[in-house]
Amino acid sequence: MLEIENLAAGYGEALVLRDFSCRIAPGKVTALMGRNGMGKTTLMKTIMGLIRVKSGRIMFDGTAIEKLPTHHISRIGMGYVPQGREIFADFTVAENLRLSLLGHEGGNVLPIEQIYDWFPILKERAEQRAGTFSGGQQQILAIARALIGGPKMLLLDEPTEGIQPSIVHDIGAQLSRIARETGLSILIVEQNVDMVRTLADEVLFMENGAIQERCDIETLRQDDSLLHRYLSV
């Protein structure tokens, strides 16, 4: 589904990712964990074409995307929820969802009722301005906005940041259900261990711009030594 080979990328002349390689299996939820500043967000932005690739290759569903603009990457099936959510605060829930369909005409878009079935609160508050939502509700809207385009893969960057624990669990459980029902692949950057244990099938640990370890979720549930090694300050 997603194969990255010898990737180098960063900001100006400063490289954050150096010779980065990994493979994300289709139909799986993969968590990317590591301390702050290790290149996780840079990787997500590079996959989406928001940061220019210096060298290396990114293959998504058989297509090389490392030179494509962001809107083309989105159209071929990559959804993205950035850190900070970036919803349109002055627009209603329904307007946010409709705006997310721009550029997807004729594609594999989902009916709005499917989104409302997954996230009933959005139907209840469809005419409410998104800026009046709590942080957790805004995150639900941001995820729904990415899903309505019918992506094959969803990138989530720190979705639990600033969200109360009860909503974190609900979001994790619902994303797990959606992935099982639809075959959606998910790559999630996340520091919240409970969210990762609820949602992920496997975990990649990143340090200094490269993958250092990977394990399945059962291994992580039984042995937290990798968490201490790669997340402890």
N, C-alpha and C positions, 0 to 999 in steps of 0.2 A: 504493500500500500504506500508507505513512505520510506524511501531509502536515501540516506545522506552519506556522501562519500567525500572524505578529505576536504571538508568545508572550512574555509577561512573567511571571516567577516568581522566587522567592528565599526568604529566611528572614526572617520578620517584615516589617519595612518596608524591609529591604535587598534590592533587586532584583539578581539575578545575571544573569538572562536579560532582555534588553530588546529588544522588537521582533524576536524570533528567528523566522526562517522557513527551512524547508528541505523537500525532498521526497526520500524514500527509495524507490527503485524496487523492485517486487516481484521476488523470485527473485535478488536481488543481495546481495553482502556488501559493506557500506559501513563503512569505518573512520573514526572521528572522532579527530583528533589535535590536540594543542595543549599548551602549557605548563600546569603545575599552576596551579589557581586560575582557569581561564578559563571554567568553567561546564559542563564535560563531564558530571561526575557529577550535578550539579544537573539537567541536561537529562534524564538517564536516569531519575532519581527522579521528575521531573515527568511524564514520559510514563507512568510506572507508577502515578501517582496518590499517590505518597508525599509530594510537595510540592504545595501548593495552587497552582493557576493564578490569577494576578491578572487577566490578560486574554489574549485570543487564542484560537486554536482548534487542537485536535489531532484529526485524522481518521485512523482506523485501519481499513483495509479497508472504507471507506465509512461508518463509524460515528464520531460525535463522542464522544470519550472524556475530554475535559478535565474533566468534572464527575463521572465515574464513580469508584466506590471501586476500590481495587487488586484485590480478588478478582474483580470483574466484568471488569476489563481482562484479567486472566489467563484467565478463562473464554472470552472471545471470541477468544483465540489469541495473546496476547502472553506470551512466556516471558522470565524475567529472572534473570540470575546477577549478584548484587551484588558490589561490591568487598569482598574479605575472605571470600567464599564462603558463610559462614553455614550450614554443614552442622550436623546434630545429632551432635555428637561422641560422645555416649554411646550412640547407636543404631547398629545394624549397617548395612552397605551396603543390604541388602534392605529394612530398616525405613525407611531414608531415602527409598528409591525409592517404597515403598508410601505413605508419608506425603505425598509430593508429589502423589499422585492425589486427595487429599481435595478435594472441590469440583468435580472433573472427571467425576463419574459421568455416563455417557451421552454424554460428549464424544468427541472424536477422539483418544483416548489410544492410545499405542503399546504393543504387547505387550512384556513384560519381555525376551523373547528377542531382540527387535530391539535393545534397549539393550545387552544382553550381546554381541550380534554386533558392534556398533560399538565397544564398550569391554570386551574380554575380561577385563581385570584385575578388573572389577567382578563378573563371574561367578565367577572364581577365589576371590575374597575376599568373597563375598556375606554370610557370617556373621561377618565381622570388624568390630569397632567402628570407625566412621569416624574417631574421634579418634586412632587409632594409625597412620593413613595419613600419608605424606609430604605436603608442600604441593601437589606436582603431582598426586598421586593424589586428594587432596581436591578439587582443581579439576576433575578429570575427573568425580568424583561429582556435584559441583555442576552441571556442564553436563548430565550425564545426567539429573539430577533435574528440570531445566527442560525437557528434551526429551521426557520420558516423557508429559507432558501433551499432546503433539502440537501444539505452537504453530505458527502461521503465520509468526511473526517472533520472533527471539531477540535480546535485549539482553544484551550482555556488557560488564561494567565492569572494565577492567584485569585480564583473566584470567591474564596471565603474571607478575603481581607476585609476587616471591619464589619463582619456579620455576626450576629448572635448565634451561639452554639445550636439552638434548636432548629433554626433555619438552615444552618450548615448541614445538619443531618438530613433534613427534608430534601435539600437540593441534591445531595449525594445519592440518596435513595432513588429519587426520580430520574436522575441522569443514568443510573445503573439500569433502571427499568427500560428507559428509552433505548439504551445501547443494546440490551438483550432483545428487545422487540424488533428493532429496525436493522441491526447489524452495523450501526454507526461506530466508527472508530473514533477514539478520543485520546488526545494527548493533553495532559493537564500538568501545569506547573503549580505546585502546591506545597506549603509548609505544614498545613494542618494534618497531623497524622491520622486523626479519626476520619477525616474526609477520604484520605487515601485508602485506609483500610475498608471503608464502606464501598468505595467506587472502583478501585483499580484491580486489574488482573496481574499486572507486573509493575515493577518500580525500577527506574534508572536513577543512579546517583551521579551527579555532575560536580566536578571540581576543576577549577582553573581552565574552563572552556572545553572540557572533554568528559566523556562518559568513563567513569572509573569502575563502577560495579553495576550489576543488574540482578534482580531476583524476582521470583513470583511472590504473590501476595501472601500465600500460606507461609512461606519462609519468613517473611517480615512479621507476621502475626506471632510466630513462635520464637523469634530471635530478633531483638531490637539492637543488636550490636552495630549494624550498618547505620541505623539512625543516629547513634551516638558518634560514630566515626565521621559522618558527613554533614550532620546538622548541629552538633554541639559547638559552641563558641570556645 
